Structure formats: C-alpha cells, structure tokens
Amino acid sequence: MIIDRKTGKSVHIGDTLIRKDYKGFKHKYEVMDIIPRGVWVRKLTQGDRWVYLSMTLASLQLDEVMK
C-alpha cells in the first residue's frame, strides 16, 4: 500500500497529486501504475502537455507501507 506523506491517505491508480519541484513551481501528477520501487506517472507541464515518467516514491513524497 502506498501512502501520501502530506495527507496520510492511501494513493491509488488514477489519483492526482500536486507537488512542488526544487524551484518551487507546482506540478500536477497523475498516478498511472504502481511499479516495483516507484510509480509510473504523467506530469502536466506548463505548456499543457503530458509527460510520462517513472519516478521513485521518495521524489513524490510517498511511502510504502506493508500490511
């Protein structure tokens, strides 16, 4: 199970996250799939285009919790 550090809620496929980059700009991420050691997301860029990325859980401020 994947948990959002900011809200404490579980994250599922199709959920949307708003995160700031290292410069402080907010970006919208949509979770497409949960893969080993990370998540497959699509990121909305400033030009209203989607970029597909494989990201680690830590980079999106997510934690994996074992039941």
N, C-alpha and C positions, 0 to 999 in steps of 0.2 A: 504494500500500500504506500502511495506517495502522499506526503503531507506538505502543505504550504507553510513555510516558517512564519510568514507575516500574519496569516489569518488563523492558522491551526486547523483548517479544513482539509479534507482529502481532495486530491486532484484526479480527475478522470479524463478520458479521451474526449475531446471536444470542448473542454474548458478553456476559458480565456484568462490570461494573466497580463497585468500591466507592470512592467519593470523598467527601472531607470538604467541607462548604460553608464559607463565610467565618467562620461562628461555631464551627466545629469539629465539627459533627454529621455523622455518616457517613450516606450515602445510597447506595442500590443503583440502578444504571443498567443497562438492557439495550439494546444496540445493535439498532435496528430496521432502519435503512437508512443507507447512506453517500451523502451528497449533496454537491454542489459546495460547498467551503469549510466543511464541517461534517458533523454526523451527526444523524440522527433517532433519538431515544432515548425510552424510557419510564422514568420515575423512580418508585420506590416511596416514597410519603410515609409519615409517621408514623401515619396512620390506616389503613394497609394498603390504600391506593388507588393506582392507577397514573395518572400524569400524563404526557401525551405532549408532548415538547419538541423543538425544533430547536436544537441547540447548536453552538458553534464547537469546533474541535479543541482550541484552547488552553484553553478552560474545563474540559475533561475531561482535561487533561494528556496530549494525544495529539499526534503529529507525523505529517505526510505525507512519505513517502519515495518518491522516483522510482527506478524500477528502471533 
